[in-house]
């Protein structure tokens, strides 16, 4: 496959996944802000949305205060923000248009229809009237595109690069979400112990984290017990049967790398395999003892390095 075609397919899927992940983060922040809490607690929730995507400097260059309306505007429809839902879906559609011949008609039309409907929503300001419904729509369109693509495309290199982009992006997002949310919840939990009831705080905030990656029902099915930080971390990091966990994502990355490998990609495959092995044979108690933040920071460095390796070995030079 031509590097240019592979590049468009890879980034099309990454941008689609990024739009969905952004919608997930905003949805949880929006719902959590509706809970009875102090104003500064709500502001910290919106601050964490920016922190996960490393967008605080870019945001502060345009807005004077971190609040709900400003963060929603910046993360949903700001064309200057490359991680906004608008920018991600626009980039996904442009990449899809560039390789229409490599996609099935159904896959292209689903991607294109998402972009056209998004423009209509923005033209009438519909998303502002009910942000929660808009976030569900973004997630639904992403799920629809993934399902149509998997269900209609030939299982060849084109599909493998689509899958590769999806799971590299998903692993990066899950790690960022865990790192920022665990730090914020741990900090706020001590405040809850001093003031509000810590038990209620625990349930609402850990369940919000699980819901952000569609893992609340999965947690109940797997553990059948109260929500604890250790089990949340284990579920979202080490359980290969949890679709959005780090282990599940890296398993898909390794499999799809093996399907598209070439004469130059051996080192990239080795790095991906080693990262997967660390997750497959890791234990959550050991990770928490050595430090969750340190582990996730190292994971993000390694997944970013893996992304550079994929670009170097298969895609257009960056």
NORQUI-V372256 format. One record per pair of residues at least 24 apart in sequence whose ideal C-beta (glycine too) atoms are under 10 Angstrom apart, sorted by the first residue. I is the first residue (numbers start at 0). GAP is how many residues later the second one is. If there is no record, write none. Layout:
<<I/GAP> <I/GAP>>
This chain:
<<0/101> <0/155> <0/156> <0/157> <0/159> <0/160> <0/259> <0/261> <0/313> <1/97> <1/100> <1/314> <2/308> <2/310> <2/311> <2/312> <2/313> <2/314> <3/94> <3/95> <3/311> <3/312> <4/93> <4/94> <4/96> <4/97> <4/152> <4/153> <4/156> <4/310> <5/93> <5/96> <5/151> <5/152> <5/154> <5/155> <5/156> <5/158> <5/159> <5/254> <5/304> <5/308> <5/309> <5/310> <6/88> <6/91> <6/92> <6/154> <6/158> <6/304> <6/307> <6/308> <6/309> <6/310> <6/311> <7/86> <7/87> <7/88> <7/89> <7/90> <7/91> <7/92> <7/94> <7/95> <7/150> <7/153> <7/307> <7/308> <8/86> <8/87> <8/89> <8/90> <8/93> <8/94> <8/148> <8/149> <8/150> <8/151> <8/152> <8/153> <8/154> <8/155> <8/156> <8/306> <9/85> <9/150> <9/151> <9/152> <9/153> <9/154> <9/155> <9/156> <9/158> <9/159> <9/250> <9/297> <9/300> <9/301> <9/304> <9/305> <9/306> <10/80> <10/81> <10/83> <10/84> <10/85> <10/87> <10/150> <10/154> <10/158> <10/300> <10/304> <10/305> <11/79> <11/80> <11/81> <11/82> <11/83> <11/84> <11/85> <11/86> <11/87> <11/90> <11/91> <11/95> <11/99> <11/133> <11/137> <11/149> <11/150> <11/153> <11/154> <12/79> <12/82> <12/83> <12/129> <12/132> <12/133> <12/136> <12/146> <12/148> <12/149> <12/150> <12/151> <12/152> <12/153> <12/154> <12/155> <12/156> <12/157> <13/74> <13/77> <13/78> <13/81> <13/148> <13/150> <13/151> <13/152> <13/153> <13/154> <13/155> <13/156> <13/158> <13/293> <14/67> <14/68> <14/72> <14/73> <14/74> <14/75> <14/76> <14/77> <14/78> <14/79> <14/80> <14/81> <14/150> <14/154> <15/72> <15/73> <15/75> <15/76> <15/77> <15/79> <15/80> <15/95> <15/98> <15/122> <15/125> <15/126> <15/129> <15/130> <15/133> <15/146> <15/149> <15/150> <15/153> <16/71> <16/75> <16/125> <16/128> <16/129> <16/148> <16/149> <16/150> <16/151> <16/152> <16/153> <16/155> <16/156> <17/35> <17/64> <17/65> <17/66> <17/67> <17/69> <17/70> <17/71> <17/73> <17/74> <17/124> <17/147> <17/151> <17/152> <17/154> <17/155> <18/64> <18/65> <18/66> <18/67> <18/68> <18/69> <18/70> <18/71> <18/72> <18/73> <18/95> <18/99> <18/119> <18/120> <18/122> <18/123> <19/65> <19/68> <19/69> <19/115> <19/118> <19/119> <19/120> <19/121> <19/122> <19/123> <19/125> <19/126> <19/146> <19/149> <19/150> <19/153> <20/31> <20/32> <20/62> <20/64> <20/67> <20/117> <20/118> <20/121> <20/148> <20/149> <20/151> <20/152> <20/153> <20/155> <20/156> <20/191> <20/192> <20/223> <21/27> <21/30> <21/31> <21/53> <21/54> <21/59> <21/61> <21/62> <21/63> <21/65> <21/66> <21/67> <21/113> <21/116> <21/151> <22/52> <22/53> <22/62> <22/65> <22/108> <22/111> <22/112> <22/113> <22/114> <22/115> <22/116> <22/117> <22/118> <22/119> <23/111> <23/114> <23/115> <23/118> <23/149> <23/153> <23/187> <23/188> <23/189> <23/190> <23/220> <24/24> <24/25> <24/27> <24/28> <24/50> <24/110> <24/148> <24/151> <24/152> <24/155> <24/156> <24/187> <24/188> <25/42> <25/45> <25/46> <25/49> <25/50> <25/59> <25/105> <25/106> <25/108> <25/109> <25/112> <25/186> <26/104> <26/105> <26/106> <26/107> <26/108> <26/109> <26/111> <26/112> <26/181> <26/184> <26/185> <27/107> <27/149> <27/153> <27/177> <27/179> <27/180> <27/181> <27/182> <27/183> <27/184> <27/185> <28/39> <28/42> <28/43> <28/46> <28/106> <28/179> <28/183> <29/38> <29/41> <29/42> <29/101> <29/102> <29/104> <29/105> <30/100> <30/101> <30/104> <30/173> <30/177> <30/180> <30/181> <31/172> <31/173> <31/175> <31/176> <31/177> <31/179> <31/180> <32/34> <32/35> <33/98> <34/165> <34/166> <34/169> <34/170> <34/173> <35/160> <35/164> <35/168> <36/151> <36/155> <36/159> <36/164> <36/167> <37/153> <37/157> <37/158> <38/28> <39/151> <40/143> <40/147> <40/150> <40/151> <40/155> <40/160> <40/164> <41/25> <41/26> <42/24> <42/25> <42/28> <43/140> <43/143> <43/144> <44/26> <44/136> <44/139> <44/143> <44/160> <44/163> <45/24> <45/25> <45/26> <45/28> <45/29> <46/24> <46/133> <46/137> <47/129> <47/132> <47/133> <47/135> <47/136> <47/137> <48/25> <48/26> <48/131> <49/24> <49/25> <49/33> <49/130> <50/125> <50/128> <50/129> <50/130> <50/132> <50/133> <51/31> <51/121> <51/123> <51/124> <51/125> <51/126> <51/127> <51/128> <51/129> <51/132> <51/160> <52/28> <52/29> <52/30> <52/31> <52/120> <52/123> <52/127> <53/29> <53/122> <53/126> <54/26> <54/27> <54/28> <54/29> <57/24> <57/25> <67/63> <68/59> <71/55> <71/56> <71/59> <71/62> <71/63> <72/55> <75/45> <75/46> <75/51> <75/52> <75/55> <75/58> <75/59> <75/62> <76/41> <76/44> <76/45> <76/48> <76/50> <76/51> <84/33> <84/37> <84/42> <84/49> <84/50> <84/53> <85/29> <85/32> <85/33> <85/36> <85/41> <87/50> <87/54> <88/25> <88/26> <88/28> <88/29> <88/30> <88/49> <88/52> <88/53> <89/25> <89/28> <89/29> <91/50> <91/53> <92/25> <94/70> <95/49> <98/59> <98/62> <100/57> <101/51> <101/52> <101/54> <101/55> <101/56> <101/57> <101/59> <101/60> <102/45> <102/46> <102/49> <102/50> <102/55> <102/56> <102/59> <103/44> <103/45> <103/47> <103/48> <103/49> <103/50> <103/54> <103/55> <104/43> <104/47> <105/39> <105/42> <105/43> <105/45> <105/46> <105/47> <106/38> <106/39> <106/41> <106/42> <106/43> <106/44> <106/45> <106/46> <106/51> <106/52> <106/55> <107/37> <107/40> <107/41> <108/36> <108/39> <109/31> <109/34> <109/35> <109/36> <109/37> <109/38> <109/39> <109/42> <110/30> <110/33> <110/34> <110/37> <110/38> <112/28> <112/31> <112/32> <113/24> <113/26> <113/27> <113/28> <113/30> <113/31> <114/26> <116/24> <138/75> <141/24> <142/71> <154/104> <155/103> <155/104> <156/99> <156/102> <156/103> <156/157> <157/102> <158/97> <158/100> <159/95> <159/96> <159/97> <159/98> <159/99> <159/100> <160/95> <160/98> <160/99> <160/149> <160/153> <160/154> <161/94> <162/89> <162/90> <162/92> <162/93> <162/96> <162/97> <163/88> <163/89> <163/91> <163/92> <163/93> <163/95> <163/96> <163/108> <163/146> <163/150> <164/88> <164/91> <164/142> <164/145> <164/150> <165/83> <165/86> <165/87> <165/90> <166/77> <166/81> <166/82> <166/83> <166/84> <166/85> <166/86> <166/87> <166/88> <166/89> <167/81> <167/82> <167/84> <167/85> <167/88> <167/89> <167/104> <167/135> <167/136> <167/138> <167/139> <167/142> <168/80> <168/134> <168/138> <169/43> <169/73> <169/74> <169/75> <169/76> <169/78> <169/79> <169/80> <169/82> <169/83> <170/73> <170/74> <170/75> <170/76> <170/77> <170/78> <170/79> <170/81> <170/82> <170/104> <170/108> <170/128> <170/129> <170/131> <170/132> <170/135> <170/136> <171/74> <171/77> <171/127> <171/128> <171/131> <171/132> <171/134> <171/135> <172/39> <172/40> <172/71> <172/76> <173/38> <173/39> <173/41> <173/62> <173/63> <173/68> <173/70> <173/71> <173/72> <173/74> <173/75> <173/122> <173/125> <173/129> <174/61> <174/62> <174/71> <174/74> <174/120> <174/121> <174/122> <174/123> <174/124> <174/125> <174/127> <174/128> <175/120> <175/123> <175/124> <175/127> <176/32> <176/35> <176/36> <176/59> <176/67> <176/119> <177/31> <177/35> <177/54> <177/55> <177/58> <177/59> <177/67> <177/68> <177/114> <177/115> <177/117> <177/118> <177/121> <178/113> <178/114> <178/115> <178/116> <178/117> <178/118> <178/120> <178/121> <179/113> <179/116> <180/24> <180/25> <180/27> <180/28> <180/31> <180/51> <180/55> <181/24> <181/27> <181/47> <181/50> <181/51> <181/54> <181/106> <181/110> <181/111> <181/114> <182/109> <182/110> <182/113> <183/25> <184/24> <184/44> <184/47> <185/43> <185/106> <185/107> <188/40> <198/27> <201/24> <201/25> <201/26> <201/27> <202/24> <205/25> <205/26> <206/25> <208/27> <209/25> <209/26> <211/24> <211/32> <212/29> <212/30> <212/31> <212/32> <213/28> <213/29> <213/30> <214/24> <214/27> <214/28> <214/29> <214/30> <217/24> <217/25> <217/26> <217/27> <228/55> <228/59> <228/63> <229/54> <229/55> <229/57> <229/58> <229/62> <230/53> <231/52> <232/51> <232/54> <232/55> <232/59> <232/62> <232/63> <233/48> <233/49> <233/50> <233/51> <233/53> <233/54> <234/49> <236/42> <236/45> <236/47> <236/50> <236/55> <236/58> <236/59> <236/62> <237/40> <237/41> <237/42> <237/43> <237/44> <237/45> <237/46> <237/49> <238/40> <238/45> <239/36> <239/39> <239/40> <244/34> <245/29> <245/30> <245/32> <245/33> <245/36> <245/50> <245/53> <245/57> <246/28> <246/29> <246/31> <246/32> <246/33> <246/35> <247/31> <248/27> <248/30> <248/54> <249/24> <249/25> <249/26> <249/27> <249/28> <249/29> <249/30> <249/49> <249/52> <249/53> <249/56> <250/25> <250/28> <250/29> <251/24> <252/50> <252/53> <252/54> <252/57> <256/49> <256/52> <256/53> <256/56> <256/57> <259/50> <259/53> <259/54> <260/52> <260/53> <261/51> <261/52> <262/50> <263/45> <263/48> <263/49> <263/50> <264/44> <264/45> <264/47> <264/48> <264/49> <265/47> <266/42> <266/45> <266/46> <267/37> <267/38> <267/39> <267/40> <267/41> <267/42> <267/43> <267/44> <267/45> <267/46> <268/37> <268/40> <268/44> <269/39> <270/31> <270/32> <270/34> <270/35> <270/38> <271/30> <271/31> <271/34> <271/37> <271/38> <273/28> <274/24> <274/27> <274/28> <274/30> <274/31> <277/24>>
